[in-house]
Amino acid sequence: RYVCYAIFALSLDLLWGYTGLLSLGHAVLFGLGGYIIGLCYQIQNGVPAFMTREGVTEIPWFYAPLHNPMAAAVIGIIVPTVFAILLGYFMFSSKIKGVFFTIITLALAQIFKDLVINLQKYTNGFNGLQGIKRFAMNGGEPLSRIQYYYIIVIIAALMFLFCIWLTNSRVGKIAVSIRENEQRLGFFGYKVANFKILIFAISGAMAGLAGVLYAPATGTITTEDIGILASTSAVVWIAVGGRGNLTGAVVGTLLINWAQSILSEGFASYWQLILGAVLIIIIFFVPNGIIGQIISVSNNMKKDKKTKIINNKRRIEEPKGA
């Protein structure tokens, strides 16, 4: 589960950390992937029980492509990607940015959550989807927990390497330029909106992939995984690890979720207060994030070392010049 969260955090870090677009509705893209693969396994044995309770006697026609798990997995990545492209086109073409982009995505998260709840006969509403298998093919046995864990780890490693390549590519450099000075980039003739849409689409695809992997890993997906809370949680993970730093996004995600698990077991009554206090301290005193601060300190030490070497050379050369 935590490794899936790490992929999700990487997708948001590309959008927020590198491009400067803070999305508080990123879990919508994550949830689309999770619900699509979840619905795939709900309809494997005919009309699901939650649909029957609502008077549905046949599987809806738009669920037909989800019968095959691999096809559903691909659709679970494509749909969030297309959604991100369409949303990005309308917003970025209209030059919506900054806090306005954030507010729209925040509203989107709540709208999507309400939509899932209200469409109960198709999504099981508040209860979410349970009994999601770990990619059982053609009615066979699902993957074991260990097998699925290694698959997720390999995919996460590939996504991490992809993000490293992307951020060091021309697109990644332009994304950082958008974050630093979008107006100046436009003066140089770049179509900023197109690059924003591209980054948003890649981020959406990765978030959808994280959702596709997450639902079978946990066996369930609910409205708590797709709303504002899930979106803001990812923002906190990145802020703690270090924004605009891929390693920081992964470390922050794993660290916060590990701390949450440990504290909830040892301090069941007030673990949220303890975790909240720790997060506030980190954000106030380590604004660059844990990994960001480590990199900053390391760079300062290297600069100090170079300065000392240069000063020593000057002192040695002064008598010769005299």
TAFENDA-V754178 format. One record per residue. RES is the residue in one small letter. SS is DSSP state (H for helix, E for strand, L for the rest). OMEGA is omega in whole degrees, 0 to 359 (* if undefined). D_FIRST is the distance of its C-alpha to the first C-alpha in Angstrom with 2 decimals. Layout:
res=<RES/RES>
ss=<SS/SS>
omega=<OMEGA/OMEGA>
d_first=<D_FIRST/D_FIRST>
//
This chain:
res=<r/y/v/c/y/a/i/f/a/l/s/l/d/l/l/w/g/y/t/g/l/l/s/l/g/h/a/v/l/f/g/l/g/g/y/i/i/g/l/c/y/q/i/q/n/g/v/p/a/f/m/t/r/e/g/v/t/e/i/p/w/f/y/a/p/l/h/n/p/m/a/a/a/v/i/g/i/i/v/p/t/v/f/a/i/l/l/g/y/f/m/f/s/s/k/i/k/g/v/f/f/t/i/i/t/l/a/l/a/q/i/f/k/d/l/v/i/n/l/q/k/y/t/n/g/f/n/g/l/q/g/i/k/r/f/a/m/n/g/g/e/p/l/s/r/i/q/y/y/y/i/i/v/i/i/a/a/l/m/f/l/f/c/i/w/l/t/n/s/r/v/g/k/i/a/v/s/i/r/e/n/e/q/r/l/g/f/f/g/y/k/v/a/n/f/k/i/l/i/f/a/i/s/g/a/m/a/g/l/a/g/v/l/y/a/p/a/t/g/t/i/t/t/e/d/i/g/i/l/a/s/t/s/a/v/v/w/i/a/v/g/g/r/g/n/l/t/g/a/v/v/g/t/l/l/i/n/w/a/q/s/i/l/s/e/g/f/a/s/y/w/q/l/i/l/g/a/v/l/i/i/i/i/f/f/v/p/n/g/i/i/g/q/i/i/s/v/s/n/n/m/k/k/d/k/k/t/k/i/i/n/n/k/r/r/i/e/e/p/k/g/a>
ss=<L/H/H/H/H/H/H/H/H/H/H/H/H/H/H/H/H/H/L/L/L/L/L/L/L/L/H/H/H/H/H/H/H/H/H/H/H/H/H/H/H/H/L/L/L/L/L/L/H/H/H/H/H/L/L/L/L/L/L/L/H/H/H/H/H/H/L/L/H/H/H/H/H/H/H/H/H/H/H/H/H/H/H/H/H/H/H/H/H/H/H/H/H/L/L/L/L/L/H/H/H/H/H/H/H/H/H/H/H/H/H/H/H/H/H/H/H/H/L/H/H/H/H/L/H/H/H/L/E/E/L/L/L/L/L/L/L/L/L/L/L/L/L/L/H/H/H/H/H/H/H/H/H/H/H/H/H/H/H/H/H/H/H/H/H/H/H/H/L/H/H/H/H/H/H/H/H/H/H/H/H/H/H/H/H/H/H/L/L/L/L/H/H/H/H/H/H/H/H/H/H/H/H/H/H/H/H/H/H/H/H/H/H/H/H/H/H/H/L/E/E/L/H/H/H/L/L/H/H/H/H/H/H/H/H/H/H/H/H/H/H/L/L/L/L/H/H/H/H/H/H/H/H/H/H/H/H/H/H/H/H/H/H/H/H/H/L/L/L/L/H/H/H/H/H/H/H/H/H/H/H/H/H/H/H/L/L/L/L/H/H/H/H/H/H/H/H/H/H/H/H/H/H/H/H/H/H/H/H/H/H/H/H/H/H/H/H/H/H/H/H/L>
omega=<182/179/175/176/180/177/178/179/178/180/179/180/175/184/184/185/185/184/177/180/182/178/175/177/185/179/175/180/176/182/178/178/181/182/180/179/178/179/178/183/177/186/183/183/180/183/181/183/183/176/179/179/181/176/178/184/179/177/181/184/183/174/184/180/185/182/179/183/181/177/179/179/179/179/179/175/183/184/177/179/179/178/179/179/181/180/179/180/182/182/185/175/177/179/174/182/176/185/180/175/181/181/180/179/176/178/180/180/180/179/181/178/179/180/179/180/184/177/188/184/177/186/184/169/182/186/181/181/180/176/180/185/179/176/171/185/175/177/181/180/177/177/176/181/180/179/182/178/181/177/179/180/180/179/179/179/178/178/178/179/177/180/176/178/183/183/178/180/178/179/180/179/178/178/178/178/176/179/185/182/184/183/180/179/178/179/180/174/179/174/188/183/181/179/177/179/179/179/179/180/179/178/179/178/180/178/177/177/178/179/179/180/186/185/176/181/181/181/182/169/184/179/177/181/187/187/183/182/180/180/181/177/179/177/179/180/182/180/180/182/181/180/180/181/186/178/179/179/181/181/179/179/182/182/182/181/175/179/178/180/182/183/181/177/184/182/188/186/187/180/181/177/180/181/179/179/179/180/179/179/181/183/181/187/177/186/179/185/184/181/178/179/178/179/180/179/180/179/179/178/178/179/179/180/178/180/179/179/180/180/179/178/180/180/180/184/183/179/180/179/180/*>
d_first=<0.00/3.79/5.46/5.19/6.37/8.77/10.19/10.71/12.42/14.49/15.70/16.89/18.40/20.50/21.82/22.33/22.55/24.72/26.45/26.79/25.59/23.59/21.70/20.78/19.82/17.31/14.78/17.45/16.75/12.98/14.06/16.72/14.55/12.32/15.57/17.48/15.42/15.18/18.95/19.53/18.68/20.49/23.70/23.80/26.26/28.33/28.30/25.37/26.52/25.60/27.79/30.54/30.67/31.31/34.10/32.48/34.12/32.91/29.70/30.16/31.38/28.71/26.04/28.05/26.25/22.94/24.33/23.19/19.41/19.87/22.13/19.71/16.99/19.74/20.88/17.43/17.82/21.58/21.76/19.78/21.81/25.05/24.27/23.70/26.94/28.94/27.79/28.32/31.72/33.02/31.90/32.69/35.89/36.95/36.25/33.79/32.03/31.10/30.70/31.70/28.76/26.44/28.22/28.08/24.32/24.01/26.29/24.46/21.20/23.34/25.30/22.39/20.98/24.56/25.04/22.15/23.56/27.12/26.50/25.58/27.37/25.21/21.77/22.14/22.28/20.88/19.47/17.04/16.19/15.29/15.59/13.76/14.20/12.48/15.24/18.32/21.21/24.62/24.09/23.22/20.75/17.03/15.31/14.56/11.24/12.55/13.84/10.79/8.93/12.07/12.29/9.11/10.45/13.85/13.12/11.54/14.70/16.89/15.70/16.38/19.76/20.49/20.04/22.32/24.83/24.74/25.27/28.12/29.68/32.31/29.85/27.84/31.13/32.21/28.98/29.70/33.31/32.33/30.53/33.54/36.43/35.92/39.60/40.94/38.76/40.35/43.77/43.16/42.85/39.10/37.76/35.03/33.79/33.11/30.99/29.00/28.42/27.34/24.77/23.53/23.32/21.35/18.96/18.72/18.11/15.18/13.67/14.43/12.89/9.50/10.08/11.41/8.50/6.00/8.76/9.47/6.18/6.62/10.29/11.13/11.61/14.22/16.46/14.59/11.94/14.90/17.51/18.93/16.72/13.49/15.75/17.39/14.30/13.56/17.27/17.16/14.48/16.80/19.89/18.96/18.07/20.88/21.61/22.86/21.31/18.48/17.88/18.02/15.31/12.84/14.35/14.48/10.82/9.91/13.11/12.93/9.63/11.01/14.33/13.26/11.99/15.24/17.53/16.58/17.54/20.65/21.89/20.94/23.77/23.53/20.29/19.83/23.31/22.66/19.54/21.51/24.49/22.69/21.24/24.78/26.32/24.11/24.72/28.44/29.21/26.86/27.00/25.91/22.63/22.11/22.05/24.60/26.86/26.71/27.73/30.41/31.88/31.90/33.70/36.18/36.97/37.63/39.88/41.75/42.26/43.63/45.85/47.27/48.02/49.78/51.77/52.82/54.02/56.04/57.66/58.64/60.03/62.03/64.94/65.27/65.59/68.14>
//
